[in-house]
Amino acid sequence: MSLRLIAIFGMAMGLSTLTACDSEETPETAPLQPVRAEILSKDTSSADVRYSANIEANTQVNVTFKVTGYVTDLMQVKDGDGKERAIQAGDAVKKGDILATVDSKDIRDNLSQADSQVAAAQANLNKGKQDYDRATTLFKSGSMTAPDYDSAKQEYENAVAQMENAKAAQKIARNNVNDFDLTAPLDGVVLQRNLDVGSLANPQTVAFVIADTTMVKAVFGVPDNTVQSLKIGDTQNLVTQAYPDKVFTGKISEIAPSADTNSRVFDVKVDIDNKENLLKVGMIASLNLPKGGEHTQQRPLVPLSAVVRSVSDPKGYAVFILQSDADKTIAKLTDVELGNVRGNKITVLGGLDTKAQVVVNGASFLRDGQQVAVIP
């Protein structure tokens, strides 16, 4: 409790005592004590802390070639003047668009070799089939021994297996050639292009980064005394410097279960609809959240003049609230838990219904249960 508040209460208690000594009228003859009352306001001063959030794509993928080769072509798009240019960061793409093409002599040679092996295996299979058919006929007529028949059969089966292996190798080689084209895996926006015509591309190097930005997420960190007041599905309002007059609304989709080991804050993610494509990946947005501690929620405020000493707790404080009793208005003494002083008011942390009418003038002259006259 501040020294200022203690001093105010001290003066109030002294005045209350003097008044009580001078007023010895009976309840029947004593006039009704005039009081003023008001419904509580809420403590909004310094109740919020501003956080900065980084805008990220909700879906983001790294696109890489499956084969190694030199880039021969890049997807062409038209700029604002109608001129064609190579695709770059910021351009929109559709699923299946060919982003870039590579070529490799080694891969083409492998396909040519695989084609030759299939042709050779086919010729060997044709001969093996003819020999096996002839051996079958001779064996059935008794003109061929069993070992010779088994040998012809084995040669045919070997030719079949050789053909299957050759076709499998041909399929792989053909797929490698088909993989010369790198296609977009989703509708989205290019965030990065990491190669040029003539660059050597390989499966270990990210060629493009593409993101679906129709939905974005704002990511920010909060301390432990704030994270406990947040929950999945909470609505949050954010603003950006790019659009200072526009409020972006989203909902919390994820709250980290543990704090970052370095920063000691909990990451929070807010999903935001971005079909207008106003928010860009990498933008900074800001939002306000209640402080931890007593400001996790907006607390009611009462004027300092409304606070008196508690009867049940000599170290505690109380306020008078108005209650109706038949045709009478009664001042009911109610213990409260107080917080910080805000100007000429003080935050009430507990013990008070926010809809209660609190006596703000005349409280020092009242006793619990006293009938009062409310004046405007």
C-alpha positions in Angstrom: 0.0 0.0 0.0 1.4 3.4 -1.0 2.3 6.1 1.6 -0.2 8.4 -0.2 -3.0 5.9 0.3 -2.1 5.4 4.0 -2.2 9.1 4.6 -5.6 9.5 2.9 -7.0 6.7 5.0 -5.6 8.2 8.1 -7.3 11.5 7.6 -10.5 9.7 6.6 -10.5 7.6 9.8 -9.9 10.6 12.0 -12.7 12.6 10.4 -15.0 9.6 10.7 -14.2 9.3 14.5 -14.8 13.0 15.2 -18.1 12.9 13.3 -19.2 9.8 15.2 -18.5 11.5 18.6 -20.5 14.6 17.6 -23.5 12.6 16.3 -25.4 10.9 19.1 -28.9 11.2 17.6 -31.1 8.2 17.9 -32.0 6.2 14.7 -35.6 7.5 14.9 -34.5 11.2 15.0 -31.3 11.1 12.9 -31.7 12.4 9.4 -30.7 10.0 6.6 -27.1 10.2 5.7 -26.7 11.7 2.2 -24.3 9.8 -0.1 -23.3 9.7 -3.7 -22.8 6.4 -5.4 -21.6 5.1 -8.8 -21.2 1.9 -10.7 -17.5 0.9 -11.0 -15.3 1.9 -13.9 -12.6 -0.5 -15.1 -8.8 -0.1 -14.9 -7.6 0.3 -18.5 -4.6 2.5 -17.8 -1.3 0.7 -18.5 -3.2 -2.5 -18.6 -1.7 -3.7 -21.9 1.7 -4.6 -23.2 2.5 -4.3 -26.9 4.1 -7.3 -28.6 5.7 -7.5 -32.0 4.8 -10.5 -34.2 6.5 -11.8 -37.3 4.2 -12.6 -40.2 4.9 -16.1 -41.6 3.3 -18.2 -44.2 0.9 -20.8 -42.9 2.2 -23.3 -45.5 5.7 -23.0 -46.9 7.7 -25.6 -48.9 11.2 -25.9 -50.1 11.3 -27.1 -53.7 14.4 -29.0 -55.0 15.4 -30.9 -58.1 15.5 -34.7 -57.8 18.4 -34.9 -60.2 21.7 -33.1 -60.7 22.1 -30.9 -63.8 22.7 -27.5 -65.2 19.7 -25.1 -65.3 18.7 -24.4 -69.0 15.4 -22.6 -68.5 13.4 -20.6 -66.0 9.7 -20.0 -66.0 8.8 -16.8 -67.8 6.2 -14.3 -66.5 5.0 -11.0 -67.8 5.8 -7.8 -65.8 3.7 -4.7 -65.6 4.8 -3.6 -69.1 3.9 -6.9 -70.7 7.5 -7.9 -71.1 8.6 -11.4 -70.3 11.1 -12.1 -67.6 12.3 -14.9 -65.5 10.3 -15.8 -62.4 11.4 -14.1 -59.2 10.4 -13.7 -55.6 6.9 -12.2 -55.2 5.5 -13.9 -58.3 2.4 -16.1 -58.0 2.5 -19.6 -59.3 0.0 -22.4 -59.8 0.4 -26.0 -58.9 2.1 -27.9 -61.8 3.8 -24.8 -63.3 7.3 -25.7 -64.6 9.5 -23.4 -62.5 12.8 -24.4 -64.0 14.5 -27.1 -66.2 17.9 -28.7 -66.0 19.8 -30.9 -68.5 22.4 -33.6 -67.9 24.3 -35.4 -70.6 25.0 -38.2 -68.1 21.3 -38.8 -67.4 20.5 -38.7 -71.1 23.3 -41.2 -71.8 21.9 -43.4 -69.1 18.5 -43.4 -70.8 20.0 -44.2 -74.1 21.9 -47.1 -72.6 18.8 -48.3 -70.8 16.9 -48.2 -74.1 19.6 -50.3 -75.8 19.5 -52.8 -72.9 15.8 -53.2 -73.3 16.1 -53.8 -77.0 18.8 -56.4 -76.4 16.8 -58.1 -73.7 13.7 -58.1 -76.0 15.7 -59.9 -78.7 17.1 -62.4 -76.2 13.6 -63.0 -74.9 12.2 -63.6 -78.4 14.9 -66.2 -79.1 14.4 -67.8 -75.7 10.7 -68.0 -76.2 11.1 -69.7 -79.6 13.7 -72.2 -78.2 11.4 -73.0 -75.3 8.4 -73.5 -77.5 10.3 -75.8 -79.8 11.8 -77.7 -76.8 8.3 -78.2 -75.3 7.1 -79.7 -78.6 10.1 -82.0 -78.9 9.9 -83.1 -75.2 6.2 -84.0 -75.5 6.9 -86.1 -78.6 9.8 -87.9 -76.8 12.4 -86.4 -79.1 14.2 -84.4 -76.4 15.6 -85.5 -73.1 14.4 -84.0 -69.8 17.8 -82.2 -69.1 17.8 -80.5 -72.5 14.2 -79.4 -71.9 15.0 -78.1 -68.5 17.9 -76.1 -69.9 15.7 -74.5 -72.6 13.1 -73.6 -70.0 15.8 -72.1 -67.7 17.2 -70.0 -70.6 13.7 -68.7 -71.3 13.1 -67.8 -67.6 16.4 -66.0 -67.4 15.5 -64.0 -70.5 12.2 -63.0 -68.9 14.0 -61.9 -65.7 16.6 -60.0 -67.8 13.8 -58.2 -69.6 12.1 -57.2 -66.4 15.4 -55.8 -65.0 16.0 -53.9 -68.2 12.6 -52.3 -68.2 13.0 -51.3 -64.5 16.3 -49.6 -65.3 14.7 -47.9 -68.3 11.9 -46.6 -66.2 14.3 -45.1 -63.7 16.3 -43.5 -66.4 13.2 -42.1 -68.1 11.9 -40.7 -64.8 15.3 -39.0 -64.3 14.9 -37.3 -67.6 11.3 -36.4 -66.7 12.7 -34.9 -63.5 14.6 -32.3 -65.6 11.4 -30.2 -65.1 10.8 -28.8 -61.6 7.1 -28.1 -60.9 5.3 -26.1 -58.3 3.8 -28.4 -55.7 1.0 -25.9 -54.7 -0.7 -22.6 -55.6 1.3 -19.9 -53.9 3.9 -17.1 -54.0 7.6 -17.5 -54.7 9.5 -16.4 -51.6 12.9 -17.3 -52.9 14.6 -18.2 -56.1 18.1 -19.6 -55.5 19.3 -20.4 -59.0 19.9 -18.9 -62.5 20.3 -20.2 -65.9 23.6 -22.0 -66.0 23.6 -22.8 -62.2 24.3 -26.4 -61.2 21.2 -27.7 -59.4 21.1 -30.9 -57.2 18.8 -32.5 -54.7 20.7 -31.0 -51.8 20.2 -27.4 -52.9 16.8 -25.6 -52.4 15.9 -24.2 -55.8 12.7 -22.3 -54.8 10.8 -21.5 -51.6 7.0 -21.3 -52.3 4.3 -20.4 -49.8 0.5 -20.3 -49.7 -0.1 -16.9 -48.2 -3.9 -16.9 -48.4 -3.6 -17.7 -44.7 -0.7 -16.4 -42.7 0.3 -16.6 -39.1 1.6 -14.0 -36.7 4.3 -15.4 -34.4 5.3 -13.7 -31.2 6.7 -14.6 -27.8 5.2 -13.9 -24.3 6.6 -14.4 -20.8 5.2 -17.0 -18.4 3.0 -14.5 -16.5 1.1 -13.7 -19.7 1.0 -17.1 -21.5 -1.3 -18.5 -18.7 -4.0 -16.0 -19.7 -4.0 -17.1 -23.3 -5.9 -20.0 -24.8 -6.4 -21.6 -28.2 -9.2 -19.9 -30.1 -8.7 -16.5 -28.5 -9.3 -13.6 -30.9 -6.5 -11.2 -31.4 -6.4 -7.8 -33.2 -3.1 -6.8 -35.0 -1.9 -3.7 -36.8 1.0 -3.1 -39.1 3.0 -0.1 -40.1 2.2 -0.8 -43.8 -1.6 -0.5 -43.0 -1.8 1.7 -39.9 -5.6 2.3 -40.2 -6.5 -1.4 -40.8 -7.0 -4.0 -38.1 -6.3 -7.6 -38.9 -8.2 -10.1 -36.8 -7.1 -13.7 -36.2 -7.3 -16.5 -33.7 -4.7 -18.2 -31.6 -3.9 -21.5 -33.2 -0.9 -22.7 -31.2 0.8 -22.0 -27.9 4.2 -23.5 -27.2 4.1 -26.0 -24.4 7.6 -24.9 -23.2 9.6 -21.8 -23.2 12.5 -21.2 -25.6 15.7 -22.2 -23.8 17.5 -18.9 -24.8 14.8 -16.2 -24.7 12.7 -17.9 -22.0 9.5 -16.9 -23.8 6.6 -19.0 -25.1 5.9 -18.8 -28.9 2.3 -18.0 -29.7 0.8 -18.3 -33.3 -2.2 -16.4 -34.5 -3.9 -17.5 -37.8 -5.0 -14.6 -40.0 -7.1 -14.7 -43.2 -5.0 -13.1 -46.0 -7.1 -13.6 -49.1 -6.6 -9.9 -50.0 -2.8 -10.6 -49.9 -2.1 -7.5 -47.9 0.1 -9.2 -45.4 3.5 -10.2 -46.7 5.8 -12.8 -45.2 8.4 -11.0 -43.0 6.2 -8.0 -42.1 6.1 -7.0 -38.5 2.7 -6.7 -36.8 1.9 -5.5 -33.3 -0.8 -6.5 -30.8 -1.7 -5.6 -27.3 -2.1 -8.2 -24.5 -3.0 -7.6 -20.9 -0.1 -7.5 -18.5 0.6 -10.5 -16.2 -0.3 -10.3 -12.5 -3.1 -8.0 -11.5 -3.7 -6.7 -15.0 -4.3 -10.1 -16.6 -7.9 -9.0 -16.6 -9.3 -5.4 -16.5 -10.0 -4.7 -12.8 -12.7 -2.4 -11.4 -11.6 1.0 -10.0 -13.1 2.8 -7.1 -12.3 6.4 -6.0 -10.0 6.7 -2.9 -12.9 8.5 -1.2 -14.9 5.2 -1.3 -12.4 3.2 0.7 -12.7 2.7 4.5 -11.1 0.4 7.1 -12.6 -3.1 7.4 -14.4 -4.0 10.6 -13.5 -7.7 10.4 -9.9 -7.2 9.5 -8.1 -4.2 11.2 -5.4 -4.3 8.5 -7.9 -4.7 5.7 -10.1 -2.3 3.7 -13.7 -2.1 2.6 -16.2 -0.1 0.7 -20.0 0.5 1.1 -22.3 -0.8 -1.6 -25.9 0.1 -1.8 -28.6 -2.5 -1.3 -32.4 -2.2 -1.5 -34.4 -3.3 1.6 -38.1 -2.9 1.0 -38.5 0.9 0.4 -35.1 1.6 2.0 -31.6 2.0 0.6 -29.0 0.4 2.9 -25.2 0.9 2.9 -23.6 -2.5 3.2 -19.9 -2.7 4.3 -18.0 -5.1 2.0 -14.4 -6.1 2.4 -12.2 -5.7 -0.7 -8.7 -6.6 -1.8 -6.9 -3.5 -3.2 -4.2 -3.1 -5.8 -2.4 -0.1 -7.2 -3.4 3.5 -7.0 -4.4 5.1 -10.4 -4.5 8.8 -9.9 -7.4 9.5 -7.5 -8.7 5.9 -7.8 -7.5 2.5 -6.8 -7.7 -1.0 -8.4 -10.0 -3.5 -6.7 -8.5 -7.0 -7.1 -11.3 -8.9 -5.4 -14.4 -8.9 -3.2 -16.6 -6.7 -5.3 -19.3 -7.3 -7.9 -18.5 -5.2 -11.0 -22.2 -4.2 -11.2 -22.4 -3.0 -7.6 -23.2 0.6 -6.8 -20.4 1.9 -4.5 -20.7 4.9 -2.2 -18.1 7.3 -3.4 -18.9 10.4 -1.2 -19.9 10.1 2.4 -18.4 6.6 3.0 -16.4 7.9 6.0 -19.6 8.8 7.9 -21.4 5.5 7.5 -21.8 2.4 9.5 -22.7 -1.1 8.2 -26.4 -1.5 7.5 -27.2 2.2 7.8 -30.1 3.7 5.8 -28.9 6.4 3.4 -30.3 8.9 1.0 -28.7 8.8 -2.4 -28.2 12.3 -3.9 -27.2 13.0 -7.5 
